[in-house]
Amino acid sequence: MLEGASGGLRPTAPQVTVPPDERSAIAVAMAWSYRVMAVSLEMVVPGMLGYVVDRWIGTGFLLAAVGFFGGMSLAIWHLLLMTRGDEKRPSSNEGAEGMKKP
């Protein structure tokens, strides 16, 4: 593991492979459509609720702006979590710890 191609004692980088997605194309498309809808709702719903509360208590556009800013922050955070989760998902021939099954 420590011997490089030139025979020296250099550490070699481990192989990184992305496991294949064994679901059908329609299943992958449906999963992504649900993710996109969830992120879209996370962006819009807090702002709309802020708008309704603004109209109800008469505070102008303050809570709507806070809601839209908070919703956008929540959506960006959720997008980052989704992309990390896709990279870590094991394939069906790996166990829960990411180890190959015998």
Beta strands, then each sheet from edge to edge (+ up, - down):
end
